Amino acid sequence: MLNVFLLFFLITVFLVSGVGKLLSRATFEHTLIQLKLSRRATPFLSYAVPIGELLIVVCLLIPTVQLLGYVTAMLFCISFMWSGIRGIRAKKKVDCQCFGQLLEEKLGWNTLVKSAVLIFASAHNALAFVPVSIFDFSFVDLVSACFVAISILLIYGLASALMQGSRASG
């Protein structure tokens, strides 16, 4: 059952992240520039990363290619960890854009923790791989799993906002 929850969690995270980045692509491109990536590569990457995240979602939805989705998710999250490390080392604060402009936060330790959680989820399901079809579940189960995953993202967003608020006032 854990692998089913983690599957829905990963689908939700990568869906929200990919759509969020596409809806605020110019801001995401600016973040890539702040990471000191090649100015020639940033326009391409500002489309490629969110489209890649959405392709991960598609792979995770199709049982025959789910393992590819888990492995690709791990690779993306490793690159997100690299971004977090660059953010920590940067002289100035780098905008996160993990979920587009849905959350205002900076790259840093929170990015490393988020990425580690997603790597764990992907690795768990890849190592204990059992193909899962969403059609094996009732509509109520699917909606419940999605709402739980969305609730976790909302709790993360609230906690992040509270932490930023306490830093700003302290």
LOZA-518455 format. One record per residue (C-alpha): x, y, z; residue number from 1. Coordinates in steps of 0.1 Angstrom, whole numbers. Example, Ala and Ser with C-alpha at 12.3 -4.5 7.8 and 13.67 -1.06 7.14 Angstrom:
<nodes>
- px | py | pz | resi
- 123 | -45 | 78 | 1
- 137 | -11 | 71 | 2
</nodes>
This chain:
<nodes>
- px | py | pz | resi
- 0 | 0 | 0 | 1
- 29 | 24 | 7 | 2
- 40 | 21 | -30 | 3
- 5 | 31 | -41 | 4
- 6 | 62 | -19 | 5
- 41 | 71 | -30 | 6
- 30 | 67 | -66 | 7
- 2 | 92 | -62 | 8
- 24 | 115 | -42 | 9
- 50 | 116 | -69 | 10
- 24 | 121 | -96 | 11
- 9 | 150 | -77 | 12
- 42 | 166 | -69 | 13
- 56 | 164 | -105 | 14
- 22 | 175 | -120 | 15
- 20 | 206 | -98 | 16
- 57 | 213 | -103 | 17
- 56 | 209 | -141 | 18
- 24 | 230 | -145 | 19
- 36 | 256 | -121 | 20
- 69 | 261 | -139 | 21
- 52 | 263 | -173 | 22
- 27 | 289 | -160 | 23
- 56 | 310 | -147 | 24
- 82 | 300 | -173 | 25
- 99 | 335 | -174 | 26
- 104 | 334 | -137 | 27
- 118 | 299 | -138 | 28
- 142 | 310 | -166 | 29
- 154 | 338 | -143 | 30
- 161 | 312 | -116 | 31
- 182 | 292 | -140 | 32
- 201 | 324 | -149 | 33
- 206 | 330 | -111 | 34
- 222 | 295 | -109 | 35
- 247 | 307 | -135 | 36
- 237 | 283 | -162 | 37
- 246 | 291 | -198 | 38
- 224 | 319 | -211 | 39
- 220 | 300 | -243 | 40
- 208 | 269 | -224 | 41
- 183 | 286 | -201 | 42
- 155 | 293 | -226 | 43
- 156 | 256 | -236 | 44
- 158 | 244 | -200 | 45
- 129 | 266 | -189 | 46
- 107 | 245 | -212 | 47
- 126 | 211 | -210 | 48
- 125 | 208 | -172 | 49
- 87 | 213 | -167 | 50
- 79 | 192 | -198 | 51
- 103 | 165 | -184 | 52
- 84 | 167 | -151 | 53
- 51 | 162 | -170 | 54
- 66 | 133 | -189 | 55
- 75 | 117 | -156 | 56
- 38 | 120 | -147 | 57
- 28 | 102 | -179 | 58
- 54 | 74 | -173 | 59
- 41 | 70 | -137 | 60
- 5 | 66 | -150 | 61
- 14 | 39 | -174 | 62
- 23 | 6 | -157 | 63
- 46 | -6 | -185 | 64
- 69 | 24 | -182 | 65
- 65 | 32 | -145 | 66
- 100 | 20 | -136 | 67
- 114 | 45 | -162 | 68
- 93 | 72 | -145 | 69
- 107 | 63 | -111 | 70
- 143 | 63 | -123 | 71
- 138 | 96 | -142 | 72
- 122 | 112 | -112 | 73
- 153 | 102 | -91 | 74
- 176 | 118 | -117 | 75
- 155 | 150 | -118 | 76
- 156 | 151 | -80 | 77
- 194 | 147 | -80 | 78
- 196 | 177 | -103 | 79
- 173 | 196 | -79 | 80
- 196 | 187 | -51 | 81
- 225 | 201 | -72 | 82
- 204 | 233 | -76 | 83
- 199 | 235 | -38 | 84
- 236 | 232 | -32 | 85
- 243 | 259 | -57 | 86
- 217 | 280 | -40 | 87
- 233 | 275 | -6 | 88
- 267 | 284 | -21 | 89
- 255 | 315 | -39 | 90
- 264 | 349 | -26 | 91
- 228 | 361 | -30 | 92
- 196 | 342 | -24 | 93
- 183 | 323 | -55 | 94
- 146 | 320 | -60 | 95
- 134 | 284 | -57 | 96
- 106 | 281 | -83 | 97
- 102 | 244 | -73 | 98
- 64 | 248 | -79 | 99
- 66 | 278 | -102 | 100
- 52 | 309 | -84 | 101
- 29 | 289 | -62 | 102
- 54 | 291 | -33 | 103
- 79 | 319 | -26 | 104
- 110 | 304 | -13 | 105
- 147 | 304 | -19 | 106
- 170 | 275 | -29 | 107
- 187 | 260 | 1 | 108
- 184 | 233 | 27 | 109
- 146 | 230 | 21 | 110
- 154 | 221 | -15 | 111
- 177 | 194 | -4 | 112
- 152 | 180 | 21 | 113
- 124 | 180 | -5 | 114
- 146 | 164 | -31 | 115
- 157 | 137 | -6 | 116
- 121 | 129 | 2 | 117
- 113 | 126 | -35 | 118
- 144 | 105 | -41 | 119
- 134 | 82 | -13 | 120
- 98 | 78 | -26 | 121
- 111 | 71 | -62 | 122
- 138 | 47 | -50 | 123
- 114 | 28 | -27 | 124
- 90 | 22 | -56 | 125
- 118 | 14 | -81 | 126
- 135 | -11 | -57 | 127
- 102 | -27 | -47 | 128
- 88 | -24 | -82 | 129
- 53 | -36 | -88 | 130
- 34 | -21 | -117 | 131
- 3 | -2 | -105 | 132
- -26 | 8 | -127 | 133
- -48 | 36 | -115 | 134
- -77 | 16 | -131 | 135
- -73 | -10 | -104 | 136
- -87 | 14 | -78 | 137
- -121 | 29 | -73 | 138
- -128 | 65 | -81 | 139
- -131 | 72 | -44 | 140
- -97 | 57 | -37 | 141
- -81 | 77 | -65 | 142
- -97 | 110 | -53 | 143
- -87 | 102 | -17 | 144
- -51 | 95 | -26 | 145
- -49 | 127 | -47 | 146
- -64 | 148 | -19 | 147
- -39 | 133 | 7 | 148
- -10 | 141 | -17 | 149
- -23 | 177 | -23 | 150
- -28 | 181 | 15 | 151
- 8 | 172 | 21 | 152
- 18 | 198 | -4 | 153
- -4 | 224 | 12 | 154
- 10 | 216 | 47 | 155
- 45 | 220 | 32 | 156
- 35 | 254 | 17 | 157
- 20 | 266 | 50 | 158
- 50 | 255 | 70 | 159
- 73 | 272 | 45 | 160
- 53 | 304 | 47 | 161
- 53 | 303 | 85 | 162
- 91 | 297 | 86 | 163
- 97 | 326 | 62 | 164
- 74 | 348 | 82 | 165
- 92 | 340 | 114 | 166
- 126 | 348 | 98 | 167
- 113 | 381 | 84 | 168
- 100 | 392 | 118 | 169
- 129 | 378 | 138 | 170
</nodes>
